[in-house]
Amino acid sequence: MIEPDLRDRILAEPERLLDDRDVMNALVAANERAMGENIVDLRGIAMQRLESRLDRLEDTHRSVIAAAYENLAGTNQVHRAVLQLLEPTNFEAFMAALAGEVAQTLRVDHVRLVLESLQEDSDTDPTLRRLGDVLTVVPRGFVANYLTNGRNGPGRSVVLRSVTGLAAGFYGPRAEEIQSEALMKLDLGPGRLPGMLVFASEDPSQFKSTHGTDLLAFFAGVFERAMRRWLG
């Protein structure tokens, strides 16, 4: 027998029992035990299946919300980085912002701008030496070869991957630290050789081929337009 006070409370607010999953499961289980083993309660089976579907739906819902927040955070990061990139008034400050503020905002360990050149002695340019390793001048054809990892065929404009065997020659002493990279091909305008913007990370999971590339493609589009302004 149920105590009178408890019985009165249940009769007064029965919906509170319906909202409590643990209580409802206990009632269904008690009902099945009362019916015996030779009787199958289809309603109980249906409820269990609905609960399983509800659990899966809730997990999916949480995953979608988490992905949405992550995408929003990534969008905000890129927007801040773009504003930082447009602030400098000269090329050296532009490159310093790229290697400093922009890299910190995007949370990457290493940033490098790669420009192809037909001049073999371009490394002796004093301006390039002042910029340090944020700017690398390479022979013609290097960008396409690095993007495709030495394979023939057209490369994608944005590539996310773990570092390959080419990294040893590209990153030099830092090659052992770098674990993943984002490569963005740059169109610097008619009559100019292509360039490449590189984001490198010590985290092997930061840049994977399964990740989306829309935000990086947008950032690369802004960057190449800014570069055209500096190139004249």
N, C-alpha and C positions, 0 to 999 in steps of 0.2 A: 504494500500500500504506500502511496505517496503522501507525504506529510501535507496537511491541508494548506499551509502557507505556500509551499512550493507548487502545489496543484493550482492554487488560485493565481499565482504569478504566471504559470505556463498558459492557463486559459486566458489570462488578460493580455499577454503579449506572445502569441504562438509564433509570430514571424521571427522572433529572436532565435528560436530553435532552428528555423529553416535557414537562417544566415550562418549558423555555426556548422562548418563541415564536419568537424570531429564528432559533434553530438549526433548529426544525421547518420554518419557512418556507424556509430555505435548502435543506433536504433535499427538500422537495416540489418546489421549483423545479428542483433538479438532476435529480430523477426525471422531470419533464416534459421537460426538455431531452434526456434520454437516450432517451425514447420517440419523439421527433421531432414535427414539426408536424402530421402527418396523424392523430395519435391524441389523442383528448380524454380527459383524466383526470377523471372525474366526482368522484372522491374529493377531488382538489385543489380543484375548484370548490366542492364542498360545504364544505370546510374554510374557504375564503375567505369564504363566506357566513356560516358560523358565527362566524368571527372578527369580521365586520362587526356581526353581531347582538350579540356579546359586548361590543364597543366601545360600542355604543349603550346596552346595559344598564348598563355601568359608568358612562357619563355620566349616565344617569338616576339611578342609585344615588347618585352624588356630589351631584346636584342635590337629591334628596330629603333627604339628610343635611344639606346646607347649609341648606335651608329649615327643617328641624326645629330646628337650632341657632339659626337666626334667630328662629323663633317662641318658643323657650325664652327667648332673651335679651329679646325684647319682653315676654313674660309677667313676667319678673323685674323689668323696668323699671317696668311698671305696678303691680306689687305694692309696690315700694318707694315709688312715688309716692302710692299709696293710704295707706300708713302715715304718710308725711309730711303728708298732707292731714288725717288724723285726730288729729294731735298737738296743734295749737293749741287754746287754751282760750277765745279770744275771736274775734270776727268779723274784726277788723283783722289779727290774727296769722294767721288762716285765709287771708285774701286775700294777705297778704305771702308766706305759704308757697306759695300757688298761683303767684304771679308769680316767686318765687325758686327754692326748692328743687325744687318739682315741675317747673317748666319746665326746670331743668338736668337733672334725672333723665330726663325724657322727651326731652331734646335738641331742644327747640323754641325758636325765637328770640323768640316773642311769645305771651303768653297773655292772653285777655280774657274776662271774664264780661259777658254782655249781659242786661239785665233790662228788660222792657217796663213802662211806667208810664202811668197816665192823667193824671198831673200834669205840666203843661208846664214848671213851674219847678223840677223836681227837680234840675237841675244846680247850683242854688244851695245845696244842702244841704252844710254844712261837712264832714260825715262822708264824703260822696262825694268832695269835693275832696281830702281827705286820702289817699284810696285811690289817687288818680292815674288813669292810663288803664287800669289792670287791670279797672276796673268802668265800664261804659258803660250809661247809662240811655237808652232809646229809646222812641218812641211805640208805641202798640198796633198790632200787625200787622207790625212791622219784621222779627221773627224769621222768620215764614213767607215773607215777601217775599225776604229775603236767602238763605234756604235753597234756594228754588226759582229764585233769580236773576231774580226778577221775573215768573216764569211762573205761570199759573194751574194749579191742581191740587195734590194732596197731596204734601208733601215727605217725604223720608226722614228718619229720626231721626238718622242719621250720614251726613254728606256729605264726601267727600274730592275735592278738585279743585284745579286751577290758579286763581289769582285771576281774577276777572271785572271788568267795568266798575264794579260796585258797590264795589269795594275802595277806589277813590279817595276816596269820601266816608266810608268806614268807618274806614280806617287813617290817614287824614289825611296828615301829613308822611312817614309810614313806608310809604306805599302803593307807592312805587317799589322799596323793598327787598323787600317780601313777594312771594313767587312762588307759593306753594302754601298751602293751608289745610285744616284739619279742623274741621268744624262739627258740634256735638252739641246737639241740641234737648233742653231740660230741662223736665221736668214737675215743677213746684214745689208741687203739691198742689191739692186742690179749692178753687175760688174764686180762684185766683191766675193771673195772666197767665203765658205761657210764658217761658222764658229760653233762653239759648244760650251754650255754652262754645266758645271758639274757640282752636285751636292754629294758629299761623301760622309759616311757615318761609321763609327766604331761599333754600332749596334747592328748585328746581322739581320735583324728583323725590321729595321726602320724602312728599308726600301725593298719591296718584293714585287715580283712580276704580277702578282694577283691584286695589288693595290690599284686604286683608281689614279688616273693621271690628269684629270681635268684641271685641277688647281695648279699643278706644275706647268701644264700647257699654257694656262692664262698668265702665270708669272713669266714664263719664257717669252710670251708675246709682248708683254710690257717691257721686258729687259731688252729685247732686240730692237724695239722702237727707240728706246733710250740710247742704245749704242749707235744707232744710225745718226742720232743728233750729235753725238760726240765725234763720230767719224766724218761729219760734214757732208 
